[in-house]
Amino acid sequence: MSAITTAAEVSGSLGSIGYGLAAIGPGIGIGYIFGNGVQAMARQPEATGLIRTNMILGFAFCEALALIGIVMPFVFGQ
C-alpha cells in the first residue's frame, strides 16, 4: 500500500479524530469547574448561590468550545 492510499484512507476520518481531540479540553475544564465548585460550596455554604452562578457560567463557556469543535469540520469541509 502506498503512502497516498494510506493518506486517503485516513483523511476520511479526520473530522471525527479532530472532534475527539477538541472534546478533551472542554471535558477536563468541566470536570475542574464542577469539582472545585462543589469543594468551594462545602467550604463556604453561605456563598452557594454565587458559586453556583459562576459554575454555570463557566460550564456554558466550556460547552461552547465543545460545540465549536463539532462545527469546525463542517465549516472547513472535511
C-alpha positions as semicolon CSV with decimal commas, in nm:
position;residue;x (nm);y (nm);z (nm)
1;M;0,000;0,000;0,000
2;S;0,142;0,337;-0,093
3;A;0,158;0,645;0,126
4;I;-0,103;0,823;-0,089
5;T;-0,354;0,542;-0,043
6;T;-0,296;0,540;0,330
7;A;-0,339;0,919;0,349
8;A;-0,665;0,894;0,154
9;E;-0,800;0,635;0,397
10;V;-0,705;0,844;0,699
11;S;-0,845;1,171;0,564
12;G;-1,199;1,032;0,572
13;S;-1,196;1,014;0,950
14;L;-1,002;1,332;1,028
15;G;-1,321;1,514;1,127
16;S;-1,403;1,260;1,396
17;I;-1,043;1,249;1,515
18;G;-1,040;1,628;1,532
19;Y;-1,362;1,641;1,730
20;G;-1,233;1,376;1,968
21;L;-0,927;1,587;2,034
22;A;-1,139;1,903;2,061
23;A;-1,362;1,741;2,323
24;I;-1,075;1,662;2,559
25;G;-1,017;2,023;2,667
26;P;-1,379;2,111;2,749
27;G;-1,423;1,777;2,923
28;I;-1,131;1,845;3,153
29;G;-1,246;2,204;3,205
30;I;-1,598;2,099;3,303
31;G;-1,455;1,848;3,548
32;Y;-1,243;2,117;3,712
33;I;-1,533;2,362;3,726
34;F;-1,777;2,130;3,899
35;G;-1,517;1,962;4,119
36;N;-1,383;2,289;4,253
37;G;-1,731;2,439;4,272
38;V;-1,858;2,161;4,496
39;Q;-1,546;2,191;4,707
40;A;-1,599;2,567;4,740
41;M;-1,964;2,515;4,842
42;A;-1,860;2,266;5,107
43;R;-1,605;2,513;5,249
44;Q;-1,830;2,820;5,239
45;P;-2,200;2,725;5,231
46;E;-2,321;3,085;5,262
47;A;-2,177;3,166;4,917
48;T;-2,352;2,876;4,743
49;G;-2,567;3,098;4,519
50;L;-2,273;3,299;4,386
51;I;-2,057;2,989;4,339
52;R;-2,336;2,808;4,154
53;T;-2,389;3,106;3,924
54;N;-2,021;3,119;3,838
55;M;-2,013;2,741;3,785
56;I;-2,300;2,756;3,536
57;L;-2,135;3,045;3,351
58;G;-1,804;2,857;3,331
59;F;-1,985;2,543;3,216
60;A;-2,154;2,737;2,936
61;F;-1,821;2,872;2,811
62;C;-1,659;2,527;2,818
63;E;-1,955;2,370;2,642
64;A;-1,938;2,640;2,373
65;L;-1,583;2,527;2,299
66;A;-1,705;2,170;2,252
67;L;-1,981;2,284;2,017
68;I;-1,731;2,486;1,815
69;G;-1,526;2,168;1,789
70;I;-1,827;1,988;1,640
71;V;-1,895;2,262;1,384
72;M;-1,540;2,327;1,259
73;P;-1,505;2,010;1,046
74;F;-1,823;2,110;0,863
75;V;-1,708;2,468;0,816
76;F;-1,377;2,366;0,666
77;G;-1,540;2,094;0,455
78;Q;-1,355;1,792;0,585
